């Protein structure tokens, strides 16, 4: 079995390399250079992302705070002993109101 393997290896060695193999090295270095360029631009993108996150958090806190203040000013509607309860049976059954 090792003879067959040796023969196959000699046959592969005698064939010329594929056309794309000589370009692999250059393509790898081009990819590395592109990655380096993108990393150099990354700090600016980090600043933009951070500003967007801070803006979104600020908007959320402001709108949530405004909603909380508006809800705190309203009187609670549902109460077992409330006179102004709109869903109380005495209010629902009253046809004059």
Number of C-alpha atoms within 10 A of each C-alpha: 5 7 8 9 10 11 11 12 11 11 10 11 10 9 8 7 10 7 8 8 9 10 9 11 10 11 11 11 11 12 11 12 12 12 11 12 11 11 12 11 10 12 11 11 12 11 11 12 12 12 12 12 12 12 12 12 12 12 12 12 12 12 12 12 12 12 11 11 11 10 11 10 8 8 7 10 11 12 11 8 8 11 10 11 16 12 12 15 9 11 14 11 10 8 7 5 6
